[in-house]
Structure formats: structure tokens, C-alpha cells
């Protein structure tokens, strides 16, 4: 039967070879299995061979070999020993190794059964090898044990630092978010064995980005850590997260990643007119729908939160002027609604309101989200042509009227306030005869 073998010396402890135990064939005659058995006759050898081949159908249990990866010594790395209790130490038993890596990665001393690794082993490339062992009679080549499989497992060492495969990260979070608001989760991957020791046990920490943000040491979830973070004061943050293996202990390997975080806008700033009074003027001849002037309420927010709606809320020109909102520039455009007359009314006063149409209930206490300003509009006089009053005359003239007789007086009036003199001449000629 296969029995355990001892390591040859102390330095071979690096291989962490574990004894192999192979159970079975216990019902064979003691004289056959014992190390002191009498030499077998040819008939007995044939009988044993038949029984061994019959017994190979049974299930045998082999313990695994374990060997550390990344061995850097100059001598072959000792893995362990295969040994049959039929081996009397006289070289009559020949050990054969086959399977994955046999002769390339692993070799066996066919006399002693010692197994060595002759290449550098990397668990991250391959974690185990399945091999087969045989014990043959060196003289006859007959099997002394049934062939059986065993596994050499490559034992992990901490030779891989954590890596953020998806970094660098980009994230955003609304400004003024409560402390503890989730931003983004980062994940580091460690190629070491997660089932062995702490080589792949990662702990997260924040190297840059405090006191604004924090990271959960176990999950890598980044959260806000400061109240009232205002986009209008600081919009962009560069956060550096570290992942360290060995549970974060001294000597662990570490990797880092960058998380670029932007504060997105909320409507927390009310609009305000930079001027409380505007002075404008318009020609009395300005056509309907022509522009008088513009007003603007400033809003520190952006996008939909900075949208504005302007309206006329008071004044003596509500029926004479209109105001419209330019959606591109968020300005209020005052236009003429009705024809103007300097002679009838020389000035108007309007009260204009600018308000945010999109409000957030939790920020209403920062309002009101509207503001007003006063607009004074002066109507300017235009030099208008004289006007005949009336504009149409019907005159009848007798047929016998004398030459030079005045038959109608026609007058024109200047509508301007200056009332410039108007010279009008009418000549009516009655031909002689």
C-alpha cells in the first residue's frame, strides 16, 4: 500500500509537502503486502497482478499536496514523497509520475519517490495540478500498486495588490444633500486566493476628499460627509480611494483609484434683479410689437433651476405694454402693445416680476423665489406732418362767381406740442369768359 514519506531535511519545509495516504488492498495476504515478504513465484506475481487490477476499480482516497507559489530558490522546490510499504529500500520499486505538468513542472525521483517542482509556480495562473502515480517492479515492470490520481494544490502568497478595474470613476450627487447620501460604489479586485488567509481581504480608505466624503471600509460605498455642500461655492471634487489587502494590516499591498465627483444643481437660489429701477424710452411712432427694452433677474442656479418667467404686475401701462421671456437668455423683453402718443401721455410706470417656475419644496424657506423691479418708460415726441382738419372738403361754386372770389378756407394743424406754424395756400382760378 502507499504510505507516507518523511521530508528529507528542514529546508524542504518550504514545500509544505503533506503526506499522501492511500487506503485499500487491505484484504490481500499479509505475506504479499509486508515489507518482509518472501520472493514471489511467477504464478504468485500473475495472481497478484490480477488482484491489483480488480482492486483498481475501488475508490481510493489521496490527501492533497500543498506547495507555496512564487518559490525563488535556486534548488528545485520539494513538494512531497510517494512511498509504497512494499518498497524495501533496495531500489526494486520504480515510481512513475504522469498527468498535468509531469516532467515539465514536476519531477519524481523514480527510486525514492520524492517529488520536486522545477518551475516557478503561480497560483493566479493555475491553482492546482492533477497527476497520477504508479509503483512498478523495476525488474519486471509489473505494477506493485494500482495507478491512482492525486492533486498538488498551489498555496497562495500575497503577491497581488488590489486593482480598481473600472477606475477612474465619474459620479455626481445633488448639492445640499444630507450627510450620508450615497454617491458611488467602487470595487477593487485582488487576484490572490480569497479562501486562504487575508491575502485577498480588501479594506477601503479615503486618501483625499475629506471632510466632504467618506468611504465604507468594507463595501467601498462613497457617501457625502459634510452638510450644505454648495455647488455655487465648489462644484468639482477629486477623491482618491485606497484599497489595501491583508485586512488593511501593516505589510498589506495597496492600490488606488480616482473618483471625480460633481455636485449637480438644485434650485436653492432665488432670482434677484440687480437694479431696482430701470429707465427706458420709446418713440411715439414705434409700431405695435416693437421692443422697448429688456430687464433681467440674476439666478445663480443653472439649467431648469435658473429658468425665469417675467410678468407685468402693476403700473399705469398694463394695457399699453407687454413683456415676454426670452427662453435662451432668460431675459424679459418689454414690447409696445398699443400705439403711443406723446401728446396724449408722455410717460408710463411698470412693475415687473421675475419668478422661477420650477420650485423645490425643501428649499422654499430660502425664498421667496421671485423678485420685482420698477420700469419707467418715457415716450419721445416725433416731428409729425401737418394734419388738415377736416381731411375732406366739398365746395360748391356758383357759375357766375366773379374772378378772385374766395370760395373756401382750408387749414392744417401741426399735431406736435411745439405747434409749428403751418402755411397753407389754396388757389382757385376761374378762367375768363
C-alpha positions, 0 to 999 in steps of 0.5 A, a space after each residue: 500500500 502507499 504510505 507516507 514519506 518523511 521530508 528529507 531535511 528542514 529546508 524542504 519545509 518550504 514545500 509544505 509537502 503533506 503526506 499522501 495516504 492511500 487506503 485499500 488492498 487491505 484484504 490481500 495476504 499479509 505475506 504479499 503486502 509486508 515489507 518482509 515478504 518472501 520472493 514471489 513465484 511467477 504464478 504468485 506475481 500473475 495472481 497478484 497482478 490480477 488482484 491489483 487490477 480488480 482492486 483498481 476499480 475501488 475508490 481510493 482516497 489521496 490527501 492533497 499536496 500543498 506547495 507555496 507559489 512564487 518559490 525563488 530558490 535556486 534548488 528545485 522546490 520539494 513538494 512531497 514523497 510517494 512511498 509504497 510499504 512494499 518498497 524495501 529500500 533496495 531500489 526494486 520499486 520504480 515510481 512513475 509520475 504522469 498527468 498535468 505538468 509531469 516532467 515539465 513542472 514536476 519531477 519524481 525521483 523514480 527510486 525514492 519517490 520524492 517529488 520536486 517542482 522545477 518551475 516557478 509556480 503561480 497560483 493566479 495562473 493555475 491553482 492546482 495540478 492533477 497527476 497520477 502515480 504508479 509503483 512498478 517492479 523495476 525488474 519486471 515492470 509489473 505494477 506493485 500498486 494500482 495507478 491512482 490520481 492525486 492533486 498538488 494544490 498551489 498555496 497562495 502568497 500575497 503577491 497581488 495588490 488590489 486593482 480598481 478595474 473600472 477606475 477612474 470613476 465619474 459620479 455626481 450627487 445633488 448639492 445640499 444633500 444630507 450627510 450620508 447620501 450615497 454617491 458611488 460604489 467602487 470595487 477593487 479586485 485582488 487576484 490572490 486566493 480569497 479562501 486562504 488567509 487575508 491575502 485577498 481581504 480588501 479594506 477601503 480608505 479615503 486618501 483625499 476628499 475629506 471632510 466632504 466624503 467618506 468611504 465604507 471600509 468594507 463595501 467601498 460605498 462613497 457617501 457625502 460627509 459634510 452638510 450644505 455642500 454648495 455647488 455655487 461655492 465648489 462644484 468639482 471634487 477629486 477623491 482618491 480611494 485606497 484599497 489595501 489587502 491583508 485586512 488593511 494590516 501593516 505589510 498589506 499591498 495597496 492600490 488606488 483609484 480616482 473618483 471625480 465627483 460633481 455636485 449637480 444643481 438644485 434650485 436653492 437660489 432665488 432670482 434677484 434683479 440687480 437694479 431696482 429701477 430701470 429707465 427706458 424710452 420709446 418713440 411715439 411712432 414705434 409700431 405695435 410689437 416693437 421692443 422697448 427694452 429688456 430687464 433681467 433677474 440674476 439666478 445663480 442656479 443653472 439649467 431648469 433651476 435658473 429658468 425665469 418667467 417675467 410678468 407685468 404686475 402693476 403700473 399705469 401701462 398694463 394695457 399699453 405694454 407687454 413683456 415676454 421671456 426670452 427662453 435662451 437668455 432668460 431675459 424679459 423683453 418689454 414690447 409696445 402693445 398699443 400705439 403711443 402718443 406723446 401728446 396724449 401721455 408722455 410717460 408710463 410706470 411698470 412693475 415687473 416680476 421675475 419668478 422661477 417656475 420650477 420650485 423645490 419644496 425643501 428649499 422654499 424657506 430660502 425664498 421667496 423665489 421671485 423678485 420685482 423691479 420698477 420700469 419707467 418708460 418715457 415716450 419721445 415726441 416725433 416731428 409729425 406732418 401737418 394734419 388738415 382738419 377736416 381731411 375732406 372738403 366739398 365746395 360748391 361754386 356758383 357759375 357766375 362767381 366773379 374772378 378772385 372770389 374766395 370760395 373756401 378756407 382750408 387749414 392744417 394743424 401741426 399735431 406736435 406740442 411745439 405747434 409749428 406754424 403751418 402755411 397753407 395756400 389754396 388757389 382757385 382760378 376761374 378762367 375768363 369768359 
